[in-house]
Amino acid sequence: MTIPVAAGRQQHVLSAPFTVESGAVLPRVTVAYQTWGTLAPTRDNAVLVCHALTGSADVADWWGALIGSEGALDPSTDFIICSNVLGSCYGTTGPGAPEWDAVFGAHPEAPAVTLRDVVHSVGDT
């Protein structure tokens, strides 16, 4: 089941087909992400928050105290980005998404998505 992308989240479609480690090819991959703050012109204030492999891209939902003027990451000074992981159901391509099911079908065992696949899908955005 795909959970709708919440307000405030954005989606990026990779520019080329994506091959997972198993060798299967997804013709299209969408990566859901959310940001807080503003990226500095020098681009030196970006902070990437990585989360549990099943979590959504909304850091404020699962680590609310982390974000804010009293938190470890302050959007008034930091540009915070958190992406959802490949194979999830929170807006990034995974089971239930048409591009996934067209290649792999609608069964939960296929394919195995590795941590390398997750990193490469975010690195390609």
PyMOL commands that set and color helices and strands:
alter all, ss='L'
color gray80, all
select helices_A, chain A and resi 59-62+64-66+98-104+115-123
alter helices_A, ss='H'
color red, helices_A
select strands_A, chain A and resi 10-13+18-19+25-26+30-36+46-48+79-83
alter strands_A, ss='S'
color yellow, strands_A
deselect
rebuild
show_as cartoon
